[in-house]
Amino acid sequence: MLTDQERAEIAAAIAAAEKKTSGEIYCVLAARSSDYRETPLAWAAGAALLGPALLLLLGVEVSVPSAVSGWTAVQVGAAAETAARAALMGAILLQAVLFAAVGLLVAWRPVRILLTTPGLKAERVRQHAQELFFSKGVHETAERTGVLIYVSLAEHRVELVADEAIAAVVDHKEWDAVVADLLKELRLGRTAKGLSDAATRCGDILARHFPPGPRSPNELPDTVLELPR
């Protein structure tokens, strides 16, 4: 996802930012935050359920024979039952075809991501960021001053997770501004620049509240973690 030069630029930006503060900055770049396997199933089921209703809206009707000269009531009833069964089998077959076709189409990853609801994508990105915040030890810095910058490319979303000591003194609007500027760079295809600038901005914010102490060990890697998935 990144070139060696871009990785070096981001690492240098993180190292420079951390020289101004006792805080720690950790960057993660993920190809995506989830496979969204429920999306094809949801769209396929919806298409299958709506298929027969769509036929009715288009004017397709079941043809039931009316009384014909010489037919007995039993014959008319049998003919009507046959027509109804044929219509029912046709509807079931249509639903099966729609379910399979839509399911296969939406299973294609670009379509699957596109058709996943924004709310679900936001939830999965936030969830993955939180998981990484704890699994990578960002919450284990000595002064609880770790910040995770998480970018999920497929969803075009960014999450910034700050530890409790930071959250207690830094207004969330400051982080929102960092996220907004990073998203602008991502839309322009400048991922490395966006992450470098975000790390620098985070360092400036942290420096105002958490200046470097006499001993400020580097507790987290400066390199960006890439998750191609």
C-alpha positions in Angstrom: 0.0 0.0 0.0 2.9 2.3 0.7 6.4 2.6 -0.8 9.5 2.4 1.3 10.0 6.1 0.9 6.5 6.9 2.1 6.9 4.6 5.1 10.1 6.4 6.0 8.4 9.8 5.7 5.6 8.8 8.0 8.0 7.3 10.5 10.1 10.5 10.5 7.0 12.6 11.0 5.9 10.5 14.0 9.4 10.6 15.5 9.6 14.4 15.1 6.1 14.9 16.6 6.9 12.8 19.6 10.0 14.8 20.4 7.7 17.7 21.4 5.6 15.7 23.8 5.5 12.8 26.2 2.6 11.4 24.2 2.8 8.5 21.8 1.4 8.3 18.3 0.7 5.1 16.5 -0.5 4.9 12.9 -2.4 2.1 11.2 -3.3 1.8 7.5 -5.8 -0.9 6.7 -7.1 -1.9 3.3 -10.5 -2.4 4.8 -12.0 -3.0 8.2 -14.4 -5.9 7.4 -15.4 -8.3 4.7 -19.1 -7.3 5.2 -20.2 -10.9 4.4 -23.8 -10.1 5.4 -24.2 -7.5 2.7 -24.7 -10.0 -0.3 -27.1 -12.0 1.8 -29.2 -8.9 2.7 -29.4 -7.7 -0.9 -30.1 -11.1 -2.3 -32.9 -11.7 0.2 -34.4 -8.3 -0.5 -34.3 -8.8 -4.2 -36.0 -12.2 -3.9 -38.7 -10.9 -1.7 -39.5 -7.9 -3.9 -39.4 -9.8 -7.2 -43.0 -11.1 -7.2 -44.3 -7.7 -6.0 -42.4 -6.0 -8.8 -44.2 -8.3 -11.3 -47.5 -7.4 -10.0 -46.6 -3.7 -10.2 -45.7 -4.3 -13.9 -49.1 -5.7 -14.6 -48.2 -9.4 -14.7 -51.2 -11.3 -13.5 -52.2 -15.0 -13.0 -54.6 -16.0 -15.7 -57.5 -18.1 -14.2 -59.9 -19.6 -16.8 -63.5 -18.6 -16.5 -66.4 -20.9 -17.0 -66.3 -22.4 -20.5 -69.2 -24.0 -22.3 -69.3 -27.7 -21.7 -66.9 -27.5 -18.7 -68.1 -28.8 -15.4 -67.4 -26.9 -12.1 -64.9 -29.6 -11.2 -63.0 -29.0 -14.5 -63.0 -25.2 -14.0 -61.7 -25.7 -10.5 -59.0 -28.0 -11.6 -57.9 -25.6 -14.3 -57.8 -22.7 -11.8 -55.7 -24.8 -9.4 -53.3 -25.7 -12.1 -52.9 -22.0 -13.1 -52.3 -21.0 -9.5 -49.7 -23.7 -9.0 -47.9 -22.7 -12.1 -47.9 -19.1 -11.0 -46.6 -20.1 -7.5 -43.8 -22.2 -9.0 -42.9 -19.3 -11.4 -42.7 -17.0 -8.4 -40.5 -19.4 -6.5 -38.2 -19.9 -9.5 -38.0 -16.1 -10.0 -37.1 -15.6 -6.3 -34.4 -18.3 -6.5 -32.9 -16.8 -9.7 -32.9 -13.3 -8.2 -31.4 -14.5 -4.9 -28.5 -16.3 -6.7 -27.9 -13.5 -9.3 -28.0 -10.6 -6.8 -26.0 -12.6 -4.3 -23.2 -13.3 -6.8 -23.1 -9.7 -8.0 -22.9 -8.2 -4.6 -20.4 -10.8 -3.5 -17.9 -9.0 -5.8 -15.8 -7.0 -3.3 -16.1 -3.5 -4.9 -19.9 -3.9 -5.2 -20.1 -5.3 -1.7 -18.3 -2.4 -0.2 -20.3 0.1 -2.3 -23.7 -1.4 -1.3 -22.9 -1.7 2.4 -24.7 0.9 4.4 -22.6 3.9 5.7 -23.8 3.2 9.2 -22.4 -0.4 9.2 -19.2 0.7 7.6 -18.7 3.4 10.2 -19.4 0.9 13.0 -17.0 -1.7 11.7 -14.2 0.9 11.2 -14.7 2.3 14.7 -14.8 -1.3 16.1 -11.6 -2.3 14.3 -9.8 0.9 15.5 -10.8 0.2 19.1 -9.6 -3.4 18.8 -6.2 -2.3 17.5 -6.0 0.4 20.2 -5.9 -2.3 22.8 -4.3 -5.2 20.9 -1.3 -3.0 20.0 -0.8 -1.6 23.5 -1.6 2.0 22.7 -3.5 2.1 26.0 -0.4 0.8 28.0 1.8 3.9 27.8 3.2 5.0 31.2 1.1 8.2 31.3 -1.9 6.9 29.3 -1.1 9.4 26.5 -1.3 7.2 23.5 -3.1 8.2 20.3 -4.1 5.8 17.5 -4.6 7.2 14.0 -6.5 4.6 12.0 -7.1 4.8 8.2 -9.4 2.3 6.5 -9.0 2.8 2.7 -12.0 0.8 1.3 -14.5 2.7 3.5 -12.7 6.0 3.1 -12.9 6.6 6.8 -10.5 7.7 9.6 -10.7 7.0 13.3 -8.6 8.8 15.9 -8.6 7.1 19.3 -7.0 8.9 22.3 -6.3 7.4 25.7 -8.1 8.6 28.8 -5.5 11.1 30.0 -5.7 12.9 26.6 -9.5 12.6 26.3 -9.8 14.4 29.6 -8.1 17.6 28.5 -8.3 17.8 24.7 -11.5 18.9 23.0 -12.8 16.3 20.5 -13.2 19.1 18.0 -9.4 19.3 17.7 -9.3 15.7 16.7 -12.2 16.1 14.4 -10.2 18.8 12.5 -7.2 16.4 12.2 -9.5 13.7 10.8 -11.1 16.0 8.3 -7.8 17.2 6.9 -6.6 13.6 6.7 -9.7 12.6 4.8 -9.1 15.4 2.3 -5.6 14.1 1.6 -7.0 10.5 1.2 -9.5 11.7 -1.4 -6.6 13.3 -3.3 -4.7 10.0 -3.2 -2.0 11.5 -0.9 -2.2 8.8 1.9 1.4 9.2 3.1 1.2 13.0 3.2 -2.1 12.8 5.0 -0.7 10.5 7.7 2.5 12.5 8.1 0.5 15.7 8.5 -1.9 14.1 10.9 1.0 12.8 13.1 2.5 16.3 13.1 -0.8 17.9 14.1 -1.3 15.3 16.8 2.2 16.1 18.1 1.4 19.8 18.3 -1.9 19.2 20.2 -0.2 16.8 22.6 2.7 19.2 23.2 0.3 21.8 24.6 -0.9 19.5 27.3 1.8 16.9 27.7 5.3 18.4 27.2 8.2 16.1 27.1 9.6 15.1 30.5 13.2 14.5 31.6 12.7 10.9 30.5 10.4 10.3 27.5 11.0 6.8 26.3 9.6 5.8 22.9 7.0 3.3 24.0 5.4 2.5 20.6 6.9 1.9 17.2 7.2 4.9 14.9 6.6 2.8 11.8 3.1 2.7 10.3 1.4 -0.6 10.6 -0.1 -1.8 7.3 -3.0 -4.3 7.2 -3.5 -5.4 3.6 -6.2 -8.0 4.4 
